[in-house]
């Protein structure tokens, strides 16, 4: 498989990484000790990663959130959970591979995990429909949420989708109804729900897994009602130029820091220097610890109080005047 393309602002990092790898290879070939030469280069690499990722623009965070090198739901299942048993189908139409779901254990506790899955190469992209679910994907998710409620098991969702699939077949089978049904049922589910935006959270396709007691975001993920390209095309009739896309990304307030300030998101999970794609294991560890802590807090609440607080949380969002 070909190496994933490097983002323009990451090029200095990639060049330095290549320099370090070449030095290590040369040392191995000639049995040389290059520890003294490597130490300052590796320190420089660490400092450069911090510097670059501390100063990302909103559009650059969108680019990072969409990277194929970022960890996906399947990666977190492998690194942060155990005993995963995948469940399939909505019992109405078919299996939708854009949503991966099933029983798993988090620090020994049984949970129902449901997440978007994009796929990392072309074959997987096509199988997973680039992480864009059809109605049956959302109906599968809802079926498993209700199953978790039956057994009093918490629900954990991972959000990473450009949006729900807008194709003719999806519309014929009730895409908007499936999303709306999930919003309604999740608002009433009598078990703890934690949603985490792990990449790109786009529109209703993301929100269909996002009505939760705690909504978390990875540091370089994004969450918005529309893509930056769609926003720029509607408002300024230009969805392609970097200037208009940057303007749209800034106006949408889609970064984790923005959404915590707006009280749409409850907590930001820090990523390693260089982004989640630079260290999958460290990101998964941070995610696991955050999920366990939040789950422990939510477990103390009785079901009626849990549902009441969840509904109040979403009713407080936004502003209006009379």
N, C-alpha and C positions, 0 to 999 in steps of 0.2 A: 504494500500500500504506500502511495506517495506521501511524503511529509506534508502536513497541513501548512498552508501558506501563513507567513508571518505578517502580522499587522504592521503598518508603516511605523507607528510610534514604538513598536517593539524591536525594530531593526537593530538599534545599538545593543540591546540585550542579546539578540540572536548572534550578532557578530562576535561579541565577547565570549559567549558560550562556545561558538565554533573555534575560537582561538584557544580556549582552555582545552577543548576536546582534542585538537590537533597536537597540543603540547603533551597531553597525556599519552596519546597514541605514539608519538615520537619517542617518549621516554620508555614506553613498554617495548617498542621495537629494538631500541638500542640499550636497554637495561640501564637507564640513567636515573639518577635521583634528582627530581625537579621540584621537590617540596618547597624549597625557598622561592622559586620562581612562581609556583602556583598560588601560594598564600596571598600575596597582594592582589593577584588577578581575581581570585575568588571573593576577596573582600570587596574589591571594586564592583564585581558582579552583583553582590548582595546589596550594596549601597545604590547601585544603578536601578535595580528592581524596585527598591523602596521609593526612590526619587520619581521614577516614571509613573508608578501606580498611585502615588499620593496626589498627582496633579492631572488626573484624567478628566477630560471634558465629558459632559453627558453623552455625546455621540460616541466617544471612544468607549464609554462603559457599555453602550449598546453593542458595539462591535465585539467587546470581550464577552458579553453575555451570550452572544450567538456562536462563539467559537466551538468548533467540533472537538477541540482538545480539552474542553472543560469536562469535569465528571458529570455523568448523566445519572438518572435514577438507578439504572443497572449497576453502575459503579458504586454508588452509595449502599446499595443492597449487599454488595460483596464486601465492602470495607467497614460499614458501620452496623450492619445487622447480621443475624445468624438465622439458620433454619427457615429460609424463605421457601414457601410453597406457593407457586403461581396458580392463580385461578383464572378461568377463561369464560368469555361469553356473557351476553346480556339476557339469555333465555328468551329472546324475542326475534333476533335477526341473525347475528353472527358475532364472531370474535373480532375485536378491533385492537390491533397490535400497537396503535399509537398510545394506548394506556396500558402500563404494566401494573399488575395488582396481585395481592395475595397476603397470606399470613406470614408474619416474620416475628423475630424476637429482638427487642432492643434492651440491652443489658439484662437479658433473662426474662423480660416481660413481653407477653404476647401482644402484638399490635396488628392492625390491618393497614398495610401500606399500599397507597395508590399514587402513581405518578406518571406524568408524560414521559415518553421515551422517543427521542428523535432518530437515533441511529447515527453511526460514525462514518460509514462509507456509503457509496451509492446503493449497494444492495440492501443495506439496512435502512437507508433513507426511504427507499421505495416500500419496503415491508412495513415500516412504521409511519408512512405517509408524512415524513418530516416532522413528526410529533403533533400533527393536526388531527384530532379525533373526529370521527363521525358520530352521529347520535348514539349509536350502539356502544361507543366507548364510554360516553357519559352515563348511559343506562347500566353498563357493566359496573362502573364506579359506584353508582347509587345502590345497585343490588348488593354489592359487597359492604357498603356502609351500613345498610340495614341488617346485614348478616352480623357485622361487628356489634351493632347495637343489641341484637338478640342475645349475644353471648357476653355483653358488657365489656367489650374490648375497645381500647382507644383507637382512633383513626388518625393516621399520619399521611399527609399528601405532599407530593413534590410537584411544583409547577414549573414547566419549561416548554412553552409552546408559542409559536407565532400567533396562534388563534385557532378557533374551531374551523374545520374544513368547510369552505363555502360552496362546494360543488352541488350540482343539480340533485344527485342522489341523496346527499345529506339533507338538503332542503325538503325533498319529497318525504323523507322519513322523519321530519320534525326536529330539525336541529335546534331551533330557538326554544321549542317546548322542552326538549331534553335538558338544555342548560337552565332554563327557568325552574324546572322541576328540581334540579339539584340544589339551586339556591334556596328554594322553599324547604326542602327536606333537610338540608344541612343546618338550616337555622333552627330546626326543631329536634335534631338528633340528640339523644340523651346520654351520649358518651363524650369524653374529651376529644376535641379535634385540634390538631396542630397542622397548619399549612406553611410550607417553606418554598419561597421562590428561589430556585437553584440556578436559573439561567434567564431566559426571556419569558416574562409573563405578559401575554398579549390578549387584551380584550376579554369578551365573555368566555372564550375558550379557556382562559386561565381562571377566571372568577368561578367557573363551574366546579373547581376544586378548592376554592379560596375562602368560603364562608366558614371561619374557624374561630375557636376561642383565642388562639394565639396565631398571629400571622408574622412569620419571620422572613428575612431576606438575606442571602449571601451578599457580601459587601459589593461585588461587582455585577450583581444581577439587576434587572430592570423590570418594571411593572407598570403597564399603562393601558389606557382605553383603546389605543390605536397605535399602529407602527409609526415610526418617525417619517417614513416615506409616504404613508397614507395621509398623515397629518399635513405634511408639506404640500402634497399634491392638492388637497382640498383647500387649504388656506391660501397658498401662494402659487398654485398651478405649476409647481416644480418639485417633484419628489425625488429628483436625481442629483441635483447639485449638492456638494458638501456644505455649502453655506446655508442653504434652506433646510437641509436635514439637521444641521447643528442648531439652527434657530428653533426648529420644531422640537428637538430633543430637550432643549433648555426650557421651552414653554410648557412642555408636558409634565415637568417635575417628576420624572420617572425613576430617578436614582434612589437607592436605599436611604441615603441621608435625607433627601427631600421628603420621602414618604413617611419616615419616622417623625419628621417635623410636622407633617400634615396629619399625623395620628391615624394614618391608614395602615401602617405597619408597626408592630410592637417592638421589634428588636432586630438589630443587624448582627449577623455572624461574620466576624473578621475572616478574611482570606489570607493565605500566606503571601509574603512579599513576592510579587510577580504574578499574582492571581491564582485562582483555584486550579487552573490547568498546569501550573508549575509544580504542584505537590498534591496529588489526589488524596494520599493517605492523611496528611495533616488537615486538609479541608474536611475530610470525613470524620476525623477525630473531633474537630471543633463542632461540627454539626451534631454528632452523637451526644456530646456533652450538653449542648444547648437543648436538644430535644428531651433528654433525660431529666434535666432540671425543670423545664416547663411542664413536662408530664407529671412529675412528682407534685408540683404545685396544684395542677388541675385535678388530680386524683382526690384531693381533699374536699372538693366541692360536691354537694349532693346534686343529682341530675336536674331537679327543677331550678336550682340556683345557677347551675352551669348554663342551662338554656336561656334563662332570664338575662344573665350577664352577657351572653353572646349576642342576643338580640339588641340589648342596650348599646353594646359596643358599635354595632353597625348603624344604629339609628342616630348616634352622635356624630357620625361623619358628615362633612359638608356644611355649608352655610346657606341660610335663606333669610329673606326679609318679607314682612307682611305689609 
